[in-house]
């Protein structure tokens, strides 16, 4: 199946409604398919209706905040400059003929606090319809990490599917399914052998025409192998798991968007060692809606669900109807996102103060020159 229109790339009324007819006469929408250190790759249709892949310099966004930089899945409005309209050189047009004008509002987004000590939000992907939370049936399986992804996705109302890989290397793969459904009975779970084409085909039911699915998970759980199976190709590097600790090897090094032969788009991401939640309180509450509902019955509105009298949540734990692990993870994620929100707010305040200082210094320099 070939890309014939913007609809195949995920264009929808949500993005169309941000534009007016006059704007579409002078600008063209392109979707970001890859972001490198200095270049942004995007795909769309030129003024002649021909599918075009372009490379844009990240220099255009040098003065923007990190969260305003384009990420994979974003839609950009590009304007043709006067030279490119008369240029016969495809190379010139793809590299220099289009100038970014606007980053369209994101319908959904996957974000985290930047790894390390940097206090800013890092965009992982944008405009995702479904998230494939991928983990393997071995030591990589971790319910706390799965719930972390669920909270991040819930913040943007992204539909989630849990993909359990390497079932062929596990004696009792159903045991992993049972662990998930015990805490998340409504979460769809697909048990696959990523090296078996027929097994991977079950995932295609979640990828409709024009729909965008993102694969997330730790390094080596089989994301690239799943990508190859869905693409019917082998252009994504893969590597076997290590025998010592049963962990996979890291093979994907950058995020990229792939158009699938059967229609739909698939975004593969590198494994992330850190995935700290930020600005996601609503998502956390939705991912742990059973705890949030019970908490409304606590005696105190500000109950911390620890040792307070009349705590309905602890009563559920004591009765065996709520897992202590799940409550601990809920509290951990809430505390983490609050801490990260505060650090980012402090950084933004400092940046604004520094900006005001530079502006005042420039104004003082101008007044000094005018008085000479």
PyMOL commands that set and color helices and strands:
alter all, ss='L'
color gray80, all
select helices_A, chain A and resi 6-9+13-16+21-26+58-61+66-68+82-85+90-96+143-155+167-169+174-183+197-206+223-231+281-287+289-295+312-318+324-370
alter helices_A, ss='H'
color red, helices_A
select strands_A, chain A and resi 27-35+39-45+51-57+75-80+98-103+109-113+121-126+130-136+159-165+188-191+212-217+256-259+265-268
alter strands_A, ss='S'
color yellow, strands_A
deselect
rebuild
show_as cartoon
